[in-house]
């Protein structure tokens, strides 16, 4: 009897200890971008994250410090140190996709379009008109091949565009259409819920000017140390004829940022916007919103590209492309409306 009593007491103590340990366990929910990634705790695989952005991988851990990681073929591994306290619950976000850096753009009013006396001005750049733009966020860089290839690897994008043999990685993605871009946006927003979109034409020009009123954010002239374009042609005798022509894209961020910290707002690739094409600004919105009347089978592009001359780099320069048209000079950058 005495032996049985001691055994019973020992078992009771063991079970009580186990229950106490379970009560102390912390709940950790792991969310990965993209989904369906292998999840590791201190180097030991624990399972795979859900494919859906609405679900998380749940694990219970005793109090302590851990190294939480995620891996997926075709993506860079992600890892972070985590301290968990007894009885707590927390969510860990691990992004295997390239980081998207967004720049806050302050709200304000500006004069959109170009004055009649601006050299190489096109009629579709007028009439000049005041536009008041609410605060928004704009991608610091053009969307890169690394960004796009993450979407392809995750089966969110069907288009696997050619890099023309120039290299992928941090070069801006090219050979994509406006329709392709919307597929990328659907994938990105499904994963993040962050409401990424293309910028409106007014937002784009406002951010490109960054408070300036000159043809370029660099002043009345630009050169090939400041942007990637065909420098074998002159602009208004200002010294833009440098003779330098790379004949291809450059990695994003290869040139100095504009006054608001944005790279490649002049040149590198033509950047798609939300707006439908109109041959001038008569009737255009004045609140910074997209102009969704007009020829919506064609969308406005801004920036100029490696393929164009200095005059095409002007802040007011406009061109267009069909929604299904792709080219080695066409790319895009992301925009986002801040949360209320």
C-alpha positions as CSV (number, residue, x, y, z in Angstrom):
1,X,0.0,0.0,0.0
2,X,2.8,2.3,0.9
3,X,4.6,1.7,-2.4
4,X,1.3,2.2,-4.4
5,X,0.7,5.5,-2.5
6,X,4.1,6.8,-3.3
7,X,3.7,5.8,-7.0
8,X,0.4,7.6,-7.1
9,X,1.8,10.7,-5.5
10,X,4.7,10.7,-8.0
11,X,2.4,10.3,-11.0
12,X,0.2,13.1,-9.7
13,X,3.2,15.4,-9.3
14,X,4.4,14.5,-12.8
15,X,1.0,15.2,-14.4
16,X,0.6,18.4,-12.4
17,X,4.0,19.5,-13.7
18,X,3.0,18.7,-17.3
19,X,-0.2,20.7,-16.9
20,X,1.7,23.6,-15.4
21,X,4.2,23.5,-18.3
22,X,1.2,23.5,-20.8
23,X,-0.3,26.4,-19.0
24,X,3.0,28.3,-19.3
25,X,3.3,27.7,-23.0
26,X,3.2,30.6,-25.4
27,X,1.1,30.7,-28.6
28,X,3.1,31.8,-31.6
29,X,1.4,32.3,-35.0
30,X,3.8,32.4,-37.9
31,X,2.8,34.2,-41.1
32,X,5.0,33.9,-44.2
33,X,5.2,35.9,-47.5
34,X,4.8,34.0,-49.7
35,X,2.9,31.1,-48.1
36,X,3.5,27.4,-48.2
37,X,7.0,27.9,-46.8
38,X,8.9,25.4,-44.5
39,X,8.9,26.7,-40.9
40,X,11.8,26.1,-38.6
41,X,12.4,26.7,-34.8
42,X,16.0,26.7,-33.8
43,X,16.9,24.9,-37.0
44,X,14.4,22.1,-36.6
45,X,11.6,21.9,-39.2
46,X,8.1,22.2,-37.6
47,X,5.9,22.1,-40.7
48,X,4.8,24.4,-43.5
49,X,2.9,27.7,-43.4
50,X,-0.5,27.9,-45.0
51,X,-0.7,29.0,-48.6
52,X,-3.5,31.5,-47.8
53,X,-2.7,35.0,-46.5
54,X,-5.6,34.7,-44.1
55,X,-4.1,31.8,-42.2
56,X,-1.1,31.4,-39.9
57,X,1.0,28.4,-38.7
58,X,0.3,28.0,-35.0
59,X,2.8,26.5,-32.6
60,X,3.1,26.4,-28.8
61,X,6.5,27.0,-27.2
62,X,7.7,27.1,-23.6
63,X,9.0,30.4,-22.4
64,X,12.4,31.3,-23.7
65,X,14.4,32.6,-26.7
66,X,14.0,31.0,-30.1
67,X,15.2,31.4,-33.7
68,X,12.2,31.3,-36.0
69,X,12.9,30.8,-39.7
70,X,11.2,30.1,-43.0
71,X,12.5,28.7,-46.4
72,X,11.0,28.1,-49.8
73,X,12.7,27.2,-53.1
74,X,13.5,30.2,-55.2
75,X,13.3,32.7,-52.3
76,X,15.8,34.0,-49.9
77,X,15.4,32.4,-46.4
78,X,14.0,34.6,-43.6
79,X,14.9,34.4,-39.9
80,X,14.4,36.3,-36.7
81,X,15.1,36.0,-33.0
82,X,12.0,35.8,-30.8
83,X,11.5,35.9,-27.0
84,X,8.3,34.3,-25.7
85,X,6.9,34.9,-22.3
86,X,4.7,32.4,-20.4
87,X,1.1,32.5,-21.4
88,X,1.5,35.1,-24.1
89,X,0.3,35.0,-27.7
90,X,2.0,36.8,-30.6
91,X,2.3,36.7,-34.4
92,X,5.6,36.6,-36.3
93,X,5.8,37.8,-39.9
94,X,8.5,36.4,-42.1
95,X,8.9,37.8,-45.6
96,X,11.0,35.8,-48.0
97,X,10.1,38.1,-50.9
98,X,12.2,41.2,-51.5
99,X,11.5,44.1,-49.2
100,X,9.3,46.9,-50.7
101,X,10.4,50.3,-49.5
102,X,7.7,52.9,-49.7
103,X,8.3,56.6,-49.3
104,X,5.7,58.8,-47.6
105,X,4.8,61.6,-50.0
106,X,3.3,64.7,-48.3
107,X,0.0,66.1,-49.5
108,X,0.1,69.4,-51.4
109,X,-0.9,71.4,-54.4
110,X,1.2,71.9,-57.6
111,X,0.8,73.0,-61.2
112,X,0.5,70.0,-63.4
113,X,1.7,70.0,-67.0
114,X,4.3,72.1,-68.8
115,X,4.3,75.8,-69.8
116,X,4.0,76.7,-73.4
117,X,7.6,77.9,-73.5
118,X,9.2,74.7,-72.2
119,X,11.5,73.2,-74.9
120,X,10.3,70.1,-76.6
121,X,6.8,70.4,-75.0
122,X,4.0,68.4,-76.5
123,X,0.4,69.7,-76.8
124,X,-0.9,66.9,-74.6
125,X,1.0,68.4,-71.6
126,X,-1.5,71.2,-71.3
127,X,-3.3,73.1,-70.3
128,X,-1.5,73.6,-67.0
129,X,-3.8,73.3,-64.1
130,X,-3.5,73.2,-60.3
131,X,-3.9,69.8,-58.7
132,X,-4.1,69.2,-54.9
133,X,-2.8,65.7,-54.0
134,X,-3.6,64.0,-50.7
135,X,-0.8,62.2,-48.9
136,X,0.2,58.9,-50.3
137,X,3.1,56.5,-50.5
138,X,5.3,55.7,-53.6
139,X,7.8,53.0,-54.1
140,X,11.3,54.3,-53.6
141,X,12.4,52.2,-56.6
142,X,10.9,50.7,-59.7
143,X,9.6,47.2,-59.2
144,X,12.5,44.8,-59.9
145,X,12.9,41.4,-61.5
146,X,13.6,40.1,-58.0
147,X,10.1,41.4,-56.9
148,X,8.4,40.0,-60.0
149,X,10.2,36.7,-59.9
150,X,8.9,36.1,-56.4
151,X,5.4,36.4,-57.8
152,X,6.2,33.9,-60.6
153,X,7.8,31.4,-58.2
154,X,4.7,31.6,-56.0
155,X,2.5,31.0,-59.1
156,X,0.8,34.4,-58.7
157,X,2.1,35.8,-62.0
158,X,1.8,33.8,-65.3
159,X,4.1,36.1,-67.2
160,X,7.8,35.3,-66.9
161,X,9.3,38.2,-68.8
162,X,12.6,38.2,-70.6
163,X,15.4,40.4,-69.2
164,X,16.9,40.8,-72.7
165,X,20.1,39.2,-71.4
166,X,20.9,42.2,-69.2
167,X,20.4,40.5,-65.9
168,X,17.6,40.2,-63.4
169,X,17.9,40.9,-59.6
170,X,17.7,44.6,-58.9
171,X,17.2,45.7,-62.5
172,X,13.6,47.0,-63.1
173,X,11.3,44.4,-64.5
174,X,10.6,45.0,-68.2
175,X,8.6,43.3,-71.0
176,X,5.4,43.4,-68.9
177,X,2.0,45.0,-69.8
178,X,-0.5,47.0,-67.8
179,X,-2.6,43.8,-67.6
180,X,0.4,41.8,-66.3
181,X,1.0,44.4,-63.6
182,X,-2.6,44.1,-62.4
183,X,-2.0,40.3,-62.0
184,X,1.1,41.1,-59.9
185,X,-0.9,43.6,-57.8
186,X,-3.6,41.0,-57.1
187,X,-1.0,38.5,-55.9
188,X,0.9,41.1,-53.7
189,X,-2.3,42.4,-52.1
190,X,-3.6,38.9,-51.5
191,X,-0.4,38.1,-49.6
192,X,0.0,41.4,-47.7
193,X,-3.5,43.1,-47.6
194,X,-1.6,46.4,-47.9
195,X,-3.6,47.9,-50.8
196,X,-0.7,48.4,-53.3
197,X,-1.7,49.9,-56.7
198,X,-0.3,51.9,-59.6
199,X,0.1,55.6,-59.0
200,X,-2.2,58.1,-60.6
201,X,-0.7,60.3,-63.3
202,X,-1.1,63.3,-61.1
203,X,0.5,61.6,-58.1
204,X,3.4,60.5,-60.4
205,X,4.1,64.0,-61.7
206,X,3.8,65.6,-58.2
207,X,6.3,63.1,-56.8
208,X,8.6,63.4,-59.8
209,X,8.7,67.2,-59.5
210,X,9.3,67.0,-55.7
211,X,8.5,70.7,-55.3
212,X,10.3,71.9,-58.5
213,X,8.8,73.7,-61.5
214,X,11.7,73.2,-63.9
215,X,11.6,70.7,-66.8
216,X,13.5,68.2,-64.6
217,X,13.7,67.8,-60.8
218,X,17.5,68.5,-61.4
219,X,16.7,71.9,-62.9
220,X,16.5,73.1,-66.5
221,X,18.9,70.3,-67.6
222,X,19.8,66.7,-66.9
223,X,22.8,64.5,-67.7
224,X,23.7,60.9,-67.8
225,X,25.3,61.0,-64.4
226,X,21.8,61.8,-63.1
227,X,19.6,59.4,-65.1
228,X,19.7,56.5,-67.6
229,X,18.7,57.8,-71.0
230,X,20.2,58.2,-74.5
231,X,22.7,61.0,-74.0
232,X,23.7,61.1,-77.7
233,X,21.1,63.8,-78.3
234,X,20.9,67.3,-77.0
235,X,18.1,69.0,-75.0
236,X,17.7,72.7,-75.6
237,X,21.4,73.4,-75.7
238,X,21.6,72.8,-72.0
239,X,24.5,70.3,-72.0
240,X,22.5,67.1,-72.0
241,X,24.5,65.8,-75.0
242,X,26.9,63.7,-73.1
243,X,27.5,61.0,-75.7
244,X,26.7,58.3,-73.1
245,X,24.1,55.7,-74.0
246,X,24.0,52.4,-72.0
247,X,21.4,50.9,-74.4
248,X,19.8,49.0,-71.5
249,X,18.3,49.3,-68.1
250,X,20.5,50.0,-65.0
251,X,19.9,48.4,-61.6
252,X,17.4,50.5,-59.6
253,X,19.0,53.1,-57.4
254,X,22.1,53.5,-59.7
255,X,21.6,57.3,-59.9
256,X,21.0,60.0,-57.3
257,X,17.5,60.2,-55.7
258,X,15.3,63.2,-56.4
259,X,14.6,65.7,-53.6
260,X,12.0,63.4,-52.0
261,X,14.2,60.4,-52.0
262,X,12.8,58.6,-55.0
263,X,15.1,56.8,-57.5
264,X,14.8,56.8,-61.3
265,X,11.9,59.2,-61.6
266,X,13.7,60.3,-64.8
267,X,14.6,57.5,-67.2
268,X,15.5,53.8,-66.8
269,X,12.0,52.6,-67.7
270,X,8.7,54.1,-68.7
271,X,6.4,53.7,-65.7
272,X,2.7,52.7,-66.1
273,X,0.0,54.6,-64.2
274,X,-3.6,54.0,-63.4
275,X,-5.0,56.7,-65.8
276,X,-6.7,56.2,-69.1
277,X,-5.2,58.2,-72.0
278,X,-6.5,61.6,-72.9
279,X,-4.8,63.9,-75.4
280,X,-4.7,66.9,-72.9
281,X,-5.8,68.0,-69.5
282,X,-9.2,69.6,-70.4
283,X,-11.6,68.1,-67.9
284,X,-8.9,66.3,-65.9
285,X,-9.4,65.7,-62.1
286,X,-7.9,68.3,-59.8
287,X,-7.8,66.2,-56.6
288,X,-5.0,63.8,-57.6
289,X,-7.3,60.9,-58.4
290,X,-7.0,58.7,-61.5
291,X,-8.7,59.9,-64.7
292,X,-10.7,56.9,-65.7
293,X,-12.6,58.5,-68.6
294,X,-11.2,58.6,-72.1
295,X,-9.4,55.9,-74.1
296,X,-9.0,53.2,-71.4
297,X,-7.6,50.6,-73.8
298,X,-4.4,52.8,-73.5
299,X,-2.8,53.9,-70.2
300,X,-0.6,56.8,-69.5
301,X,3.1,56.2,-68.9
302,X,5.6,58.6,-67.4
303,X,9.4,58.9,-66.7
304,X,11.0,58.3,-70.1
305,X,13.5,55.4,-70.3
306,X,16.9,54.2,-71.3
307,X,15.5,54.0,-74.8
308,X,14.6,57.8,-75.0
309,X,16.2,61.2,-75.3
310,X,16.6,63.8,-72.6
311,X,13.4,65.6,-73.6
312,X,11.5,62.5,-72.8
313,X,12.8,62.6,-69.2
314,X,11.0,65.8,-68.4
315,X,8.6,65.7,-65.4
316,X,5.6,66.7,-67.6
317,X,6.4,64.3,-70.5
318,X,3.5,61.9,-71.2
319,X,3.2,58.8,-73.4
320,X,0.9,55.8,-73.6
321,X,0.7,52.1,-74.2
322,X,-2.1,49.6,-74.9
323,X,-3.1,47.6,-71.8
324,X,-1.9,44.4,-73.4
325,X,1.4,45.9,-74.9
326,X,4.7,45.0,-73.4
327,X,8.2,46.3,-74.3
328,X,11.8,46.3,-73.0
329,X,11.4,49.9,-72.0
330,X,8.2,49.5,-69.9
331,X,8.1,48.9,-66.2
332,X,6.3,50.3,-63.1
333,X,6.5,51.3,-59.5
334,X,4.0,50.8,-56.6
335,X,1.8,53.3,-54.9
336,X,-0.3,53.0,-51.8
337,X,-2.9,55.1,-50.0
338,X,-2.1,55.4,-46.3
339,X,-4.4,53.8,-43.8
340,X,-6.8,56.1,-42.1
